[in-house]
Amino acid sequence: MKQCSNGHIFDETRYNECPYCKNDGSIGSRPLDGQGEGAFPKTMPLTQPEVSEGPAHNAEPKAKKEMGVTVALNVTDSGINPVRGWLAVIEGDKKGLSFVIHSEKNSVGRGSIFDINLSFDKSSSKDGDAFISYDSRKRRFYISPSAGKNNVYHNDGILLQPEEIKDYDILEIGGTKFVFRSLCNEQFTY
């Protein structure tokens, strides 16, 4: 979408120039000025008042909020839990499959209750195999065993307590081997 100098918003993939300005404020037989029956609504201005929370009858404009401005990602406001890293299957039934690692603790096990669901691996535990955690303060990842019955391996060593994991470390959970990759680390974070 693009906005012309008169404030009209139009689809730049369909029109080379603003169809509203080009056709003197109308497209076909429909007026674009927001007046009259069948008129297109007026476009939104570049700034709009921000409304305070609460019932609609008490809503009053607060400060103006700029549209199209990049703002910080706030996980709690947006409902997004951003990607922090990945696990990719390198050996096992689903070679090439990848899993996203998010902030905080990511549970690993067989079943839909786990963040990283290994339902394809029947030797993975229904009680959970491990937790992969991202420490946003230190920008590091850790793996720790969970209550499941299976052993978990980190770079061919048995995992008995939490250990830091780094790029290209190999994790073996159930009958599946993974390679770990970070997105957030000492060089980058959001």
Secondary structure, DSSP 8 states (H G I E B T S, - for coil): -EE-TTS-EE-TTT-SS-HHHHTTTEETTEESSS-STT-------SEEEEE-SS-GGG--EEEEEETT------HHHH------EEEEEEESTTTT-EEEE-SEEEEEESSTTSSEE-TT-TTS-TT--EEEEEETTTTEEEEEE-SSSS-EEETTEE--S-EEE-TT-EEEETTEEEEEEESSSSS---
